[in-house]
Every structure is written in C-alpha cells, then in structure tokens.
C-alpha cells in the first residue's frame, strides 16, 4: 500500500486509515504547516513567508478548508515578540484568504515554542519515581509537578488565547482533546505536549518521555468519535525506547493517526491496519535564495481524510526559484 501525494484521487489509490469508515466526501480537509521558526533572519524570513501565503492561495484555488494544523516550532525561541510576528506574517494573512475564513486553527507546541531561559530543563531520569508517576497526570497534582517547566510555555499559551487557536495549553495540561463537527461527523483533535524535556543546549532525543498516559486517558474517554487525529511535535522515534513502544501500540490499538513535525522532512510509518503516523517537512528552514538540499526544503501540505489519507506536498525549489509539487518524497509515496 502507498500514501498518495496528489488530490483528488480514488479511494483505491490511497492508504486506508486505521479503522476509518468509507465516506463519499472528505471527512476532513486541512492545510498543514509545521516548523515555521518565526524569529530568525527577520527580513529574509518575512519575504519567504509572504511568498508562502501567495503559494498557498494559488494551490488552494477555490477549495474551502476545515482546518489549519500547526505541529510545533512555530516560534524560534518562544518569545512573545516572535508570536506577535507569527500572527502578523502567517495567522492573519491565512485568515484573510477565502479558503480559511471559516476554518478552525489547531496547534501543538514544539521544542522551539518554550523559552529555555525560563527555569531549567527537566530530566526524566532525575525527577524520581514519585514525580514520574504524576508528571503527565491531567489533574491538579500533575499540574503542580509540571509547573516549573510549564512556565516556559507562557508566551505560547498567550499566543493561543490571543488568536483563538485550538490546542493544548502546556501551562495547564499535558494533552487536550477537542471535538469538532465537520459535515455531520464528530472528529477528535488530540493535541499533546512532547517538548517538556527539551532544551536549547542539550538534546533530549531518545531520553524524552512520550506523553502516553494523557493520550491513553483521553482516547479512552472519547471512543465514540468518528475519527481522532493525535498531533504532537516530535516523531515516535524521538522518545525513549520503552515509551515509544507504548505510544505506538496505543495508536494501533485505538485506530488513530499520529501527526508530527520536527524532523524537517516527510516520513510515514505503517501499522497492521494502515497508516499509523506521518511527519511533515518544515515550512521555513532558510531564505528563498539559499542553496537547496534534496530532502530539507521549505514546504507545506494539503491534506484530506476520508477512508484514506491524501496528501499533496508543495515545496520551494531553490534551483528554479518556484513553489511546486514535491516529487522528492520517500518511496512509500
């Protein structure tokens, strides 16, 4: 089975989502952006993001979208000024397009969305067994355990509130599920914080703990939803080996799709029932005039879910200086 890269497509061409009931029209359609890193290379980034908005408008045509998904690293260093620039350069211009006037925006934070100068990073192995058992709790005890690190997300939290963006508030909780109704179907958007253990000086790769407990709890309480999509910033392989296995098994068991950013490239992972997880490439990595690389390119994606997952990836091709359909994708595509 393969993941298809262009739309529209017949259901026979695309990969069945886990447990999804076939429908005649798209269950959900969204624009996917991740890893915008707003805050560095100010002028060149501003030019690149203006070009991005124009490219999105061209690619979308007259199509109306249900959602705009943002899977983390929206800012560069988690400062309030960076989020204000993100609002000016990306959020407001998108909302001014006819395609997204009625679309809901949903986001989850990445490792660049916390201010690393606020407090010290959390080391899972060193917080002790008692704190480990409560760290990801959804209750008040969990909030108190996370409080020292959660404070680093305060600017991100204000960004969500100021722009009416759906998603988990890391200052209050480790995960959140929100129900939305699209064309008579109730869909769950489960946003999870995967960056509590991140820091700008020391990597947390394969030592960070996946937020399995809150995801399991929320999925268990919302089993009746037509489809649930879990948004996290880090890929499954980023977490510690044991917690990765637990999260992956949970995704398969619950018939849900996990979507992430962080790796700055397109990835896909399949389970025994179809597509289990998909990673998207960074929307902004470098100025438009910078030399290009085969894998790492500025990109965005247009996605549809029915009984299959359809994705169209559009990237900046620096060789010719143009946004166009990305054909340099993994062999699964």
Helices and strands as residue ranges (DSSP letters): G 11-13, E 15-16, E 28-33, H 42-60, E 67-70, H 80-86, I 87-91, H 92-96, G 98-100, E 104-107, G 111-113, G 124-126, H 129-134, H 140-150, G 151-153, H 154-162, E 175-182, E 185-192, H 212-220, E 227-231, G 236-238, H 241-254, E 257-260, E 267-271, E 274-279, E 299-305, E 308-317, E 322-325
